[in-house]
Amino acid sequence: MSTRSLVLVILQFSCFIYFFLFADVITSGPGLILQIAAVFLCVWAVIIMKPGKFNVQPEVKTNAVFISKGPYRFIRNPMYLGLIVFFGVTIIYEPKLLNILSFFILLLVFIIKIQMEERYLHRSFGKEYEKYKKTTFRLIPYLYSGILIFKIAHLFFHQNGQNLFLGYIYTT
């Protein structure tokens, strides 16, 4: 695991720990329904990927197998999407400053990890992955490139004509 990956994984799990220790993670009403759907999406993605085969770090495992079924038929990152929805509902129901800050740190970590993963997947699976990218959405169908946070993150990390972390984030 690279140092960058280690930092991202530590930040990701630090946000999870914060939410579960200091926020009212489980909501009620429509929020609970969204959270249940988000958990279902995450579990479905893990089952399709097969427990023990997925990786919390962006690097592709040496024995990795390309998966394009289940939720991966539509979305390249269904686990991240499920987690974003799950914790996003939390900040809607409990919009405290630390909750919002933790959520946006988590979102930024996911964006960076997605960019890194896509580079690694391209190296590992080449044309098969490029073809797959053309038929699926990176994260949020029809919205990924239009969300303000992605544009702000791009501007924030873009320096001297090179994007330091995110790469090209405007493709769906």
C-alpha positions, 0 to 999 in steps of 0.5 A: 500500500502506498503512503497516499493510499494509507493516508486516504484509508486512515482518513476514510475510517476516521470519518466512519469512526467519528460518525458512529461515535459522535453523530446520530447515524441512524435516522428515521422516516424517509432518511431511514429508507434511504439509509437501508437502500444505501446499505443494501447497495453496499452489501450487494456490491460486496456480494458481487465482488465476493467478500475478501476480494474487494480492497479498501485501498485504491491499488488493484490486488494481484489476483483481481478479477474484472467485475461488471455485473450486479450494481457494477453494470450501472455504477463503477463505484456502488460501495462509495455511492452507498456510503455517500448516501448513508452518511449524506442522510446523516448530515441532512438530519443532523447538520452540525458543523463537525458532521458536515466537515467529516462528510466533505472530508469523506467525500473528498477521500472517495473522489481521490480514491476513485481517481487513483482506482481508475488509473490502477484498473486501466493499467490492470484491465486495459481496453476491457476497462476503457470499454466498461467506462463508456457504458457505466457511470462513475458514481452518481448517474447523470450528476457526477460532473455537475456537482459543485463539490467536484468542481471546487475540489478540482480547482482546489487541487489543480496547480501549475497546469497539473492536477495533483490528486484528482485527475480529470473528474468531469467525465461520467 
